[in-house]
Amino acid sequence: MSEEKTILICGIGQTASAVAWRLFREDYAVALQQETPPATLHRRMAFSDAWFDGVASLEGVEARRAQTSGDFLLGLRSRQFIPILAQPLEEIVGRWPWDVIIGTEVLDARVKLNDFAEFSIGLGAGYVAGENCDLVIETSGPDPGASIRAGSAPDRGAAASDKDRCRAVLAPDSGVFRPARAIGEIVERGDIVGEVEGASAPAPIHGRIGGMARAGRAVVRGETIAEIFGARATPTTGVDRRNRLIARGVAFAVEMEFEGWAPISFDGRG
């Protein structure tokens, strides 16, 4: 149904990966773009490790870093994997006629996505439908995945429930991070999660490690290097519920656009 439509998603974090995962499964030709090394903590819930390791999987879908034009075209045309591009956005949009461009927080909000594709979507606050994109999708608050066809999504920050259920582990010094634990492990308060230049970073609470910086990453004092969930049952792999809703909203908006459906609008929302 969608094999003639090509979609570029700017970013490789948790939400961008979830959107790519959903669109790929719906048979769109999808690519991810991330020019700089991603600082994703919830790495088992994203394709971000492929930027470094060359390949990563998320719920049965594989993404590979495209080192050559041949790698990119193979992924885009064969649907065997999602290609990841590390070139600047301006270079990528100049070399391929994208039907849809989707922006995440990795982009400067001043970038006008609607200059680069027939249809553009901005995920979350910072994007303004009608100015720097054609449509905004809410990523926070009570209705993630909702479409906004005029104006911007409110900047709600982190939900209270998210703040309550997770605590950050901060870098005790500036330098290179060395993990002592792995994502998904259960730790007690005070257990050493990792170290930076010999200084230990203890767990602030008892719980499950949900996210962690990559080994060898350069960090600065006070930067978040891991997150611990107080609830042991909190998922640490795959696509979580919030990002599933966002990805579903994006997929529906793309389908509406290219099937020619007229949206029903409630105060600017589709």
Secondary structure as GFF3:
##gff-version 3
##sequence-region A 1 270
A	DSSP	beta_strand	6	10	.	.	.	ID=ss1
A	DSSP	alpha_helix	14	25	.	.	.	ID=ss2
A	DSSP	beta_strand	29	33	.	.	.	ID=ss3
A	DSSP	three_ten_helix	43	45	.	.	.	ID=ss4
A	DSSP	alpha_helix	50	53	.	.	.	ID=ss5
A	DSSP	beta_strand	55	58	.	.	.	ID=ss6
A	DSSP	beta_strand	61	65	.	.	.	ID=ss7
A	DSSP	alpha_helix	69	78	.	.	.	ID=ss8
A	DSSP	beta_strand	82	85	.	.	.	ID=ss9
A	DSSP	alpha_helix	89	95	.	.	.	ID=ss10
A	DSSP	beta_strand	100	103	.	.	.	ID=ss11
A	DSSP	three_ten_helix	113	115	.	.	.	ID=ss12
A	DSSP	beta_strand	119	123	.	.	.	ID=ss13
A	DSSP	beta_strand	128	129	.	.	.	ID=ss14
A	DSSP	beta_strand	135	137	.	.	.	ID=ss15
A	DSSP	beta_strand	147	148	.	.	.	ID=ss16
A	DSSP	beta_strand	151	152	.	.	.	ID=ss17
A	DSSP	alpha_helix	160	165	.	.	.	ID=ss18
A	DSSP	beta_strand	166	170	.	.	.	ID=ss19
A	DSSP	beta_strand	175	179	.	.	.	ID=ss20
A	DSSP	beta_strand	186	187	.	.	.	ID=ss21
A	DSSP	beta_strand	192	196	.	.	.	ID=ss22
A	DSSP	beta_strand	199	202	.	.	.	ID=ss23
A	DSSP	beta_strand	207	212	.	.	.	ID=ss24
A	DSSP	beta_strand	218	219	.	.	.	ID=ss25
A	DSSP	beta_strand	224	229	.	.	.	ID=ss26
A	DSSP	alpha_helix	241	259	.	.	.	ID=ss27
###
